Amino acid sequence: MRTTATLTLGARARATDYVALAKPRLNLLVVASAVAGYAMARGDTSNVVTVLATIAGTALVAAGASAFNQVIERDSDGLMRRTRLRPLPDGRLASTEALTFATILSSAGLLLLAAEVNVLAATVALATLASYAIVYTPLKRRTSYATVIGAIPGALPPVIGWAAAENSLSQGAWVLFGIVFLWQLPHFLAIAWMYRDDYARAGLPMLPVIEPDGRSTGRQAVVYTAALVPVALAPTLVGMSGAIYFAGAVALTLVFLAMSVRFAMTRAVRDARRLFFTSIIYLPLLWALMIIDRT
């Protein structure tokens, strides 16, 4: 007969596994991007209900999307060293449990956004969820271009925030979309290069797998980061932010570009890792500058 302590430990372990399905650390940047979109659209920060509903609704939908992703990819996750101990491939949770969890989280997030924010924000969140789980995730097994497709749902969180604040999708929403879209591509290419052996083991046709010399991977990282330079400056050019943001965006994006060029030249794992960490730092700093210097 199991003791109370044993039952408590078991319950905690299952709770930890469900949290792992939601990927809270990864989705923190998703929520931050939605908040940035809300702030840049000059949403009413005194309306606590709307602000909290935007944050919570976006977080729930992002968590649900992560869980759906792990249900769909449970077999390939089991073949990769960095993911084989996730709850589904390791057998700690059943796929039906994870699917139920994903459905509940996503539905709760969409309903919260629709009821307490507006229908447009909920619609953008639904488009994010559907394009991520139904389009991008299955495409990962078919083509290396899935990375570009996956950057679309990844770039929609600031649009959710903008829609929550303005109940429309004006020019500024698409400027923010463009920044996040282009930011993701060198970020993902760095990850793909660092874990190319894992992706090959799982049979996923990432660019470093189908072109193992890395020239295309490095070249594309540089091209996408170079394209980010004018787009990152667009908030000032269209009157969303001022000179402080412009100067900071120039400096940050040129550093990001330098890391991409260095990776392309060496194709070393250490430089891919530097590019990855630069990308992680880049976006929050850009959001902070943009919000501080909004006009």
PyMOL commands that set and color helices and strands:
alter all, ss='L'
color gray80, all
select helices_A, chain A and resi 4-22+24-40+48-72+74-77+95-116+119-139+146-154+157-166+171-194+196-201+207-210+215-237+243-266+269-292
alter helices_A, ss='H'
color red, helices_A
deselect
rebuild
show_as cartoon
